[in-house]
Amino acid sequence: MRRRLYAPIVLGIGLLITQLIATVHVHLSNLDLLHTSDQIIRAGYLMIPNAQVQEHLGSLTTAMTGGLFFTLSIGTGLSLVTLISVWLWDRVFQRSRKATLVGGCIWIMGLFLINDNGWNPMASTYLFAVPLLTGICAVALLPERTTLLSSSIVLWPVSVVIILTLMWGLVLNKNLFTNVRDYLLLANRIGEPITNAYYTYTLFPAEAFKSLNQKQIRTCRLGNTIKNALRYQMERTLRSRDYLPVPGDDSVDLTIERDAQTNQLQLKNSHRTVLHLSQKKFFIDPGKALTTYSQNQDRYGNFRTLTLFCLLLGLPLVLFTFTYCFLSLLPHMFIATPLCDIVAAIFCIGIGTALWIPVYQGHIAAKPQSLTDNAPYESSTVDRITALKQANKNRKDIFEKTQEFEIEESSNIAERYWLARSMVHSAQPKATAVLLKLADDPVPIIVCQALWAMGQRGDRKMIPQVIEKITESSHWYVQMYGYRTLRKLGWVQPRSPQLFY
């Protein structure tokens, strides 16, 4: 019993530790965003997220739910690596000093890589506290020594992992996440809440480790050393790139001043100069200058890469470990112990296969040679979704057929999602009416795609409707897509009435 529960308990401890750190991380980020929001609203700008989302930024509940993203990504990866490392250190290397030294060096190297562009306290806390505390618990809870290659410990779970990896490798491509969402999650009642939760809460942790360049709206201030003749031009340039000048003395994301000795511009974060460049160079390519400014102070680059890697590998393996260990416990009351592992292996393969089949069906249907001109209108949901994707990819105008078969009334979320995207390529004036209808859809991700399509169509008459959607929606993702649409349509934040240049 203890041996079978060892891995879930250790992993559970690691995830709990990560969740505590992640809650603090997201909460601090939310408070910082709340401060930025107050500055922008006082200055008279349109803020994303809006007031309805800002009401929740100070809540610990929001921080905890947002922190789950880090728990299920970086937390699963670090906990799993720690568990495997402790097991190998004890069972294979017999707790040798050399193995301890090598493991310690790898750990320290990881900490250095995370801080390669400057000290990052939060990222360092994850990489220091999670392996350390999880490792201590893993050593303390180690079961009695057993044969290393015992089938009940290694053979069956490893075999299942290999089989499932080979199966899922067949659908592994750049569209994997989209296919899982469209053909698996959105196709059943259990998957829909998971998808909704993802789109509802992931922007909070995302904000916590974005680079400045990835944020939607930033604050800035022009120092007194900037000549008055340049202030208006520079302010307009910054606003056009969503660096919004704000009054007052509060901290901002960017301060621009002029060095009196060199006559160069200084781009500062607080009182630290991040970038020097000439005035001419700034105005020739302000986007490049601001991107360089962001990159020079981005502390989360390697951490983002590690988080994505852990999400792709760590999360599936941890879910498998929990499932396998608990399934191997259930048959103990009815069958002999060796057979429990076989039963657990069969059930895990069955579950993995059941999840894999709809994704595989969508994957093979996505091949161009499997499509026909009538595919969007066949009875199979998979065929309709796939054909809508293909029409969107090939920039086909399928407005008439979608109206004939009333795709916008479909009960399938993925169909309405891809219908919204396909309206970009329709020359029919009535396509705008379809997008406006989809912009009122109860499912936020469909609203997002309807707003995105409005931006791609380039109809500036939609600007008032998009602004109204941004201000009324309570969903951050909808607001984000709406703001991107405004920018795509050429809308720029108006000049703040609080500034006097």
Buried (B, 14 or more C-beta within 10 A) or exposed (E): EEBBBBBBBBBBBBBBBBBBBBBBBBBEBBEBBBBBBBBBBBBBBBBBBBEBBBEBBEEEEBBBBBBBBBBBBBBBBBBBBBBEBBBEBBBEBEEEEEBEEEBEEEBEEBBEBBBEBEEBEBBBBBBBBBBEBBBEBBEEBBEEEEEEEEBBBEEBBEBBBEBBEEBBEEBEEEBBEBBBBBBBBBBEEEBBEEBBEBBBBBBBBBBBBBBBBEBBBBBBBBEEEBEEEBBEEBBEBBBBBBBBBBEEEEBBBBBBBBEEEEEBBBBBBEEEEBBEBEBEBBBEEBEEBBBBBBBBBBBBBBBBEBBEEBBBBBBBBBEBBBBBBEBBBEBEEEEEEEEBBBBBBEBBBEBBEEBBEBBBBBBEBBEEEEBEEEBBBBEEBBBBBBBBBBBBEEEBBBBEBBBEBEBBEBEBBBBBBBBBBBBBBBEEEEBBEBBBBBBEBEBBBBBBBBBBBBBBBEBEEBBEBBBEBBBEBBBBBBBBBBBBBBBBBEBEBEBBEEBEE
